[in-house]
Amino acid sequence: MKITVLNIDQFKNSKVLKDVYVNTFSQHINLNQDLINKPHSHNFYLCVLFSEGTGTHEIDFNSYSINPGKVFFLKPGQTHFWKFDTQPKGFIFFHSQEFYEMTFVNHRLTNFPFFYSYQNPPVISLKSNHHDLQKKFKDLYQEYVDSEIFRNLKIVNIINDIYIDLTREYTSDLDLSNNSHSSYLHILENFEHLLDQSYDKQKLPKFYADKLNISTKHLNRVVKETINKTTNQMISDRVILEAKRLIVHSNSSLSNISETLEFSDYAYFSKYFKSKAGITPTNFKKKYSQK
């Protein structure tokens, strides 16, 4: 069974505002249990603030604890799943890329650190302004359910305000001082886009450097200064992520998966997987089949 990709139209959203959805988290769970009760991905950007509840949020095979004050971010294509130990409360909103960027034409969603790279953590723990931000989420929800004039504009402006506050909170915990160089961020974004298109066929840095019209040395410098990894690490991370997705969410055999990812044979794929993931594909499959 392949991973389910959800879109905004599948949720109980406003008939007028097609590209945005806002709800309290408890209502969201109750209304959409059939959609979100198994691992899935989206074709939209998502943000959720928890004010109550505990549990685990798994995003692309990394597990994060859920507790009050946690905020999670998801980009299109990321696979995730919720598991709650106690009843969750909070607010959730999601929207298309166009909904935001048609208003803020000079600012892209990928300018926000939690959206510009899959390598950045998709979660923060709020420290100082938990209640202030919760009020903004509440105002966003109220604006969404009301039908006041200029509702669309008010909603996108509140979302932008929330993202700015969250960016300030996010960067207070992360050392992103080297990420301020806009040209480096642009190269990183283009590299990740190329990687999403070609990770199965192209596993060497030179291909991506050539496509970006830069040297492999410069590409490595960009990756190192923005996310503190090497180009080879980014490529292998993307290959392993896709391998994990296919192992868990498809009915393909491990041998077929190795072919899909264009490894010369299964033995090489297995060796590659274990060297990067620390576990063999067979044992990884057994581990997730027990969940």
N, C-alpha and C positions, 0 to 999 in steps of 0.2 A: 504494500500500500504506500503510495507516494504521499509526501507531506501536503496537507491542505493549505491552499493560499486563500486567505479571506480578503474581501474587499468591503469598502464602506457601505455599499448598497445592501449588504446582507444583514446589517444591524438596524435596530429600531431608531432611525434617525429622522431629522426634520425633513419634511417633503420639500421645503423651500431651499434649505442649505444642503446640497447634495455632497459636497466635498469635505464636510466636517461633521464630527460626532462628539458630543460631550455628555457625560453622565456621572452620577455618583457611582462608586465602584460596586457597592452592594446591589444596586439596581441593574448595573451592567451584567453582573454575574447571574442574577436571577432571570433576566430577560434573554440572555444569550448562552445559557448553559450548554445547549446542544452544539453550538458552534465552537466553544472554547474548552470543551472537556477533554481534549486530546492535543498533543503537540501540533502546532500550526504556525504559519507565517502570514504576513500581510503584504499588501501592495501600497501601504501608507505609512506615515510617521506617527508614532504613538508616544504618549507621555502619561504616566500615572503616579499619583502621590498617595501614599498610605498614611492614614491618620490613626488607624487601629488594625490589629490583626498580626499574626505571625505565620510563617511558613517558608516555602522555598520557591524561588523563581529561577527556572533553568532557561538560559539563553545561549543558543548555539553550543550546547553541551558543557557550559560553565554554570555552576550553581551559586546563587546569591540568596542570602537570608532576607526575608520579608519582616519588617517591623515598623512601628510608627516613625515617621520622618524620612522614610526611604522614598526616593524618586527613581523611576526606571524610564529608560528611553529605548525605543526600537526603531530601526530603519527598515525600509522595505526589504523583504527577502530573509530577514533573520527569523530563525525558528525558535519558538519559546513555548513554555508550559508552566502553569501555576499549580502549586500544591499547598493548601492551607492547613495549618494546625488549629488556628483559632479564627473566628469570623472576621474577615477583612472589611475595613471601611476606608473611604477616601474619595478621590475623584480621578476620572480618566478622560482623556480627550485624544482624538486622532484626526488627521487631516491629510489630504493629498499634497503633493509638492506644489501643484499649481495654486491651490487655495492660498498658500502663504506667499509664494514668489510672484504671483500676479499683482499683489499689493505692494510688497517690498521689492521692487524690481532691481534695486541696487544692492540687495542683500540676499544671500542664498542660505538655505537651511544648513548647508555644509560649512558655513562660517562658524556655526556653534560647535564648540569642541566635542560635545557628546554626539554629534551627528557627522562630523567631517571625516572620521575614520572608524572602521570596524575595530581597529586596534585599541581605541580608547574605551575605558570602562563604561558600560551602559547603565551605571547606577551611581547615585550619591546619597550620602546620609546628611540630612540637613542639620545644622547646628544652631545657628543664631536666629533665623527668621522662619521657623517652622510655621508659626501661627499667621504671620503676615502672608506667606505664600499660600497657605490653606485658604485664607480669605479671598485671594485672587482667583484660586481655582473655583471657589464657591460663587464668586461674581461671574466667572465665565459660564458656569452651569446655569445660573439664573438668567443670564443674557440669552443663552441658547434656548431655554424653554419659553421665554417671553417672546413676544412678537412686536417689539418696538421698532420704530423707524431707524434705519441705518444699522440694523442688527448685525449684518454681515461684517461691516467695517469695525464695529465695536468688538466683535468676537476676535477678529484677526489681530486687532491692536492689543487686546488683553493677552492673547497667546504670545505675541511678541514681547510684551512686558514680562510675562512669566519666564520666557526663554532667556531674557537678559538677566533677570534675577538669578535664575538657575546657573547661568554661565558664570556669574560672579562667585556663586557658592562653589561651583565645580572647580574653577581655577584656583580657589583658595586652598584646595587640597592637593592639586596636581601642579607639578613644575612644568608649565607650558611656556616658559620664558623664551625658549628657542623656537617656538611655533608661531611667532608673530610675523615672520617673514612671509608675506602674502604669496610670493612666487613659489616658495617651497610648498605651501599648502595647496596651491593650484597643481603643482607637479604631483604631489601625493594623491590628490583626488583623481587626477587623470590616470595615474598608475593603478590605483585600485579599480578604476573602471575597466581598464585594459585587462587587468588580472581576472576580473569577473567573467570577461569574455573568452579568455584564452588559457586559463590555468590548466586545463586538461591537455592541451596540445603543446604549450610552451612553458617549460619549467626552468629556463635559464635567464638570468638578468639581461643579457645582451639584447634579446628580442624586445623587451619592454623599453630599454634605453634607446634603442634604434627608433622605435615607434614614437617616443617622446622627443626625438631629435637631441638627445643629450648623451654624454658618455656614461658608461656603467659606473665609473668612479663618482660622477656627480649624482647619479641616481642613488647610489649607496649613501652618499653624504646627506642627501635630502631625507631619506628614510631614517637614517641615524639621528639626525638633528630634530626631526619632528616626532618620531615615536620610539626612538632608541632601539631600533632593530636593524638588521641587515636586509638587503633586498632578497637574498636567498631565504631568510627566515619568513618574510612576508609571503613569498611564493609558496613555500612549504606549508605555512599556516593555512593558506587558502585551499591547497590541495587536500590537506588532512581534514579540514572542515567539511569539504564536499564528500570526502570518503566516509566520514562519520554519518553525514546526512543520508547517504545512500545505504549504508549498512543498517541503520536503524529504521529508516522510513521507506525502504523499497523492498520488493521481493526478489531482487537480483541476488545471484550467488556471489560470493566473494571473488570468484574467478571472473565473472562478468563485470563486476565493479572495477576490477583492475584493468580490464579492457576498456571500459567506459572512460576511465581516467588516463588511458593510453600509456600504460606501463607495458614494457616488453613481455613480461610474464608475471604470473601470480607470485612467484618466489621473490622477485624484485620488489613488487608492491608490498608484500608482507614485511620484508626487511626495511623498506622505506618507512612504512607506517609505524613499525615498532620503534625505529630510531627517532622519529619525531613525536609520537604520541606516548611512548613508554609502555606500550601494550600491543600485543598482536591483534590483527583484525578479528581473528576467531574469538579471542578472549574478550575483546571489546563488544562483539556481538552478543556473547553470553551474558556479559554484565548488564547490557540494556534490555535483554529479553526477560530478565528477572525483575524489572521494575514494574 
